[in-house]
């Protein structure tokens, strides 16, 4: 946990953004894998962690604005728990770590909420994503399951987003730690990647690096020679000379702050001329667009600039043609990059996506696009100091998508379909860094940047 004052200050700042009523923050419960006592690794709700820091199952908290109350609801352990888990701190002791003075048994929460509701007071809650919390809200507040997101408090959501979007110095330090672990995960893979290995052997070691630093990876590792599938979690392929291995992986610290990086490696340690040509385009896109990342610039505009760099490079290869700005404006480049440039990152690798991506990455001034590719941009709003987000351009040759667009004669003014035949089995290349927006510009998070240039990657893999 951070110092107790951090959590108190966060709640005080939150209360300044809230109106009347009772604001409920649900923690998470243990989740069974196959029977109740065999559970997945516990993961506390990120909003509960942000405001209370307590990584304990079976908790909830309320902020009662009308009565100026803050209460944590949870149960003390009994002798059965102690037998299996050892002595545990009391709920009051835990609450003191985040400067909460009042605690009540979890069963009292029902009565508190129902009395408040009967008195005509509004109960504000955040959109639930765990089914047991959905069941609880349905039972206690009568919220229909199909209306959970609709009836969640937009006022509450926007207040939380406003605070969590801007990272405090203690959070930046944690994300730097996560990026340093991520560096070791990726460079370990670079040393391992050789013909004859199976993808799972490398993925397993990368996950082990993260575990050795006290926590699981920040998301299930993507590691594949079939990089044209954007989120490919199959790890059963055997690597051979000439393959490209795309690895998208991140660490999280024991306090759950995340990193998220992608590198694409030549199996055997040396890019072919063809691979190098495409790789350099993606490299130019990430390096060029990072330079544009600074306060008061919309990330939507950075995305479009990164896409123009990609499209211009593809034009030089003869795969695209025509007016590049017009091609990107219409979405022709999305045949090769059918996703957005990046997303917010922090306590969640896709920060606060449970609160609605439109609330996190967009605002009243900047709205999502409906153009294919750009429509998948999770973060478009104006950048501010303290924002942490990913920058992850890529070029992918997806045979199924190429076939559909070619059959429909889509964007024939911008795409040379005949020349794409030679790239059908190419796969995909993605590069990704984690970026902090500073007062005057931006910086790549972590002590060292993971090797990224052709020369750096080949040299590191040889070493």
Buried (B, 14 or more C-beta within 10 A) or exposed (E): BBEBEBBBBBBEEBBEEBEEBBBBBBBBBBBEEEEEEEBEEEBBBBBBBBBBBBBBBEBBBBBBBEEEEBBBBBBBBEEEEEEEEEEEEEBBEBBBBBBBEEBBEBEEBBEBBBEBBEEEBBBBBBBBBBEEBBEBBBEBBEBEEEEBEEBBBBBBBBBBBEBBBBBBEEBBEBBBBBBBBBBBBBBBBBEBBEEEBEBBBBBEBBBEBBEEBEBBBBBEBBBBBBBBBBEBEEBEBEBEEBBBBBBBBBBBBEBBBBBBBBBBBBBBBBBBEEBBBBBBBBBBBBBBBBEBBBBEBBBBBBBBBBBBBBBBBBBEBEBBBBBBEEBBBBBBBBBBBBBBBBBBBBBBBBBBBBBBBEBBBBBEEBEBBEBBBBBBBBBBBBBEBBBBBBBBBBBBBBEEBBEEBBEEEBBBEBBBBEEBEEBEEBBBBBBBBBBBBBEEBBBBBBEEBBBBEBEEBBEBBEE
